[in-house]
């Protein structure tokens, strides 16, 4: 769904700084503790459903994986008291051992004729070394070839870094997904340069949760895997969770993936 331009107040800037500061402080501490966690414990941890919703991490769909997503919100653009939907179709392609590419077609609204408004995203991702904490660098171009109502969107570029440390909580080991990034079309509801940050955690094999600053406000999300149906998943996002922009809304999405399509 499209976001409409708004203003960025001091409370939003303060929230962003706090979240980014927490991320910057947590990464070194978690990275230092990784050596004490065995490979078996890390492998077991990543069986949990680690997720990060609301922002684009540095990772992309691996080569040969196709996906589709159908989303619904109770409040169009966060300000109109009417529901709407959106959809996305994507594919991951490997470029040798250099990097992975993800191509995504986004349908921005299901209100009128399906597919009459949308744009394309192209994103690249590469793993940085092979240390104890898997870390990825991502670069992307968004709003490419926009059509319909989305034609007013400016093309933007973005970059992000995502790390996957494992932490021990009690007797269990849990994977985290930490992301810092920014882009040219992020803040002021996708019209100005801005920063992104987020933290996600996999709690069980079926459930993960996250909190992310999207450039304007905070999104809190939860991801559910459907037991016995590996190709399906379900996400819930409370966008503008603290109602800092008076745009609080619920976004539900059903996600389908299939691996080894080529």
N, C-alpha and C positions, 0 to 999 in steps of 0.2 A: 504494500500500500504506500502511496506517496506521502511525503511529509511536507507540510506547508511552512513557509518561512516564519520565524518568530524571533524573539530576543533572548539574549543570554545574560542572565543577571548574575550578581556577585555570588549568590548562594550556589549556582551551578558551577561556577569557576572553583569555588571552595571545595565542593564535593569531588570534582575531578582531581584536584590536587591531592586530596586525602587518599583517594583510591590509587592514584599513580604512586604516591609515596609508599603506601602499603605494599604494592607490587614490587617496587624497587628494593624495599627492605627485605621482603620475603624470599626473593630469588637467591641471593647469595647464601642465606642461612640454610635454605633447603638443599641447594647444590652441595654445600659442605657436608651434609648428612647422608648423601647418597652412597658414599663408599661403604657405609656400615649396613646397607641393605643388600641382600644377596640377589643374584639374577633371578632365582626362582621366586623370591618374594616380590620382585618387580613384575615378573611375568604374571603372577597371580593377581597383583594389584590392577593390572591393565585389563583384566577380565571384567572389571567394574565399568559401568557406563559413564565414563568421563565426558563432560559436555561443556560447551560455552555458547550461550545463546544471546542474541541481541547485537553482536558485533562480528566482523569478519576476522577470524584468526589467520595466522600465517600458513596454515595447512590447507590443502585442497584435496579433492577426490583423487585417490590413487589411479594409476593407469588401468583402463579397462573397466572402471566402475561407472555406472550410470545411475542417476537419481531423479526423482520427481517429488515435488512438495506441493501440497494444497493447503492454504491457510485461510482462516476466518477471523475477523475481529468484530467486536460489538460496537465499535465507534470508528467510523471511517476517518482516517487521518488524525485520529485522536481528538477531533473537535466537533465532528458532525454526529448527532445522535441517530445514526443509521448504520446497520451492519454492512460489511463488504468482505470480499475475498481477494486472494491473489494466488498465483501459481508460479512454479519454477521448474525448469527442466535442465539437467546438466550432465556433463560427461568429463571424465578424467582421461588425460592422454600423457604418456611418458615421453620425454625427449631424451632418449638414451639414458645415460647416467648423470645427465646435467641437472635436470629439474623436471617437475611435473606441472602440467598445464590443466586448468579447469575452465571449460566454457559453459556459461549459464545463460539461458533465455528466461527473462522475468516478465510475467504478465502482471501488470500493476493493479488491475481492478477486474472484478467479475460482475460489476454492476450492470453493464450493458452487454454488447456482443463480446463473446469470449475472444480474447486475443487482439482487441482493437487498440490496446495501449500497452507499451512495454519497452524493454531495452535489453541489451546484452552486457554481461560481465566477462572479462578475461583475466584470470589470475594465475600466477606462477609461484611455485614453492620449491625450496631446496633445503635439505637438512644440512646444518652447520656442524661438520665434524661428527665424531662418534663417541662423545664423552659419556659420562655417567648420567647426564640429564639430556634426553633427546630435545634438540632445539632446532627450530625452523625459521627461515626468513621468507617472507611472502611479499610479492609485489603485485599490484593489480590496476586495471583500468576499468572504470564503471560508466554506466549510462552511454554505452557505445551503440550507435545505430538506433537511437530511440525513435519511437513512432507513436502516433495518437496523442493522448494527453501528456504522455511522458516526454514528448518532443521538446518541452520547455526546460528539461533538465540539462545541466551542463555536464560535459564529460569530465571525469575526475580521475586522479591517480592516488594510490594509497600504498603504504608500506606497513608491515607489522613483523614482530618477532614473537614466537610462541615457544614456551618451554613446558616440558612434561616431567616435573619432579614427582617423586613418591614420598609420602610422609607416613609415619607410624602414629596411629591414634589408638591408645589402649593396646590391645593385642592384635590389631589389624593394620594392614597396609593399604593406603588409598592413593590413587593417582590424581594429580592436580593438572590443570591446564591454565597457564598464565600467559596473558597476551598484553603487549603494549604496541600501539601503532598510531597512525595519523594519516591524514589525506587532505586533498584540496577541496573536497565537497563533503564535509563531515558536520561541522558545527552550524549553528543557526538553521537547523533542520535541513541539512544536506546542501547548503548554498555557500558555505565559507570554510576555510581551512580550520582543522581542529584535531584534537587528540582522542584516542580510544584506549580503554583499558578494561581488563576483565579477569575474573578468577572463577574457575569451574572445578568441581570435584565429583568423582565417581563414587557413590556410596554403596551401591550394590550392583549386581550384574544387570539389573533391570532399571535402575534409577540413578540419575545424576542431577545436580543442581548448579546454578551459577549466578553471579552478579556481575553486571557490566555497565560501564559508563559509555554511552553511545555518541558523545560529543555535545549533548544537550542535557540529558538527564540519565537516570539509572533504570536499567531493565533487570528484573529478577526472573529467572527461568528454571524450568524443570523438564527433564527429558526422560521418557519412559520407553523401554523396549517391550515389545509384546512377546511374552514367553512362548517359545515354540514356533515363532514366526520371525525368523532372523531378518527378513527383508523389510519389515515394517517397524516404524517407530512413531511416537507421539510426543509433541512438545507443547508446553504451556508457557507463555511469557506474560508477566505483568509489566507492561511498558509504562514508563514514567511512574515507577512504583511508588515514589514519595509525592507524586502529584506536584512536582516543582514547577511544571509548565502548564498546569491545569489540562493535561492531555492524557490522563491515566486511562488505560484501556487494557482489555484482555485479548491476546492473540493465541489462537489454537492452530496447530498444524499437524497434518498427517504426512509422514515421509516414507517413501518407498525407494529401496536401493537394490541393485542387482550387480553382481561382480562378474568379471571375466566375460564381458560382452564381446570382446575381440582379443 
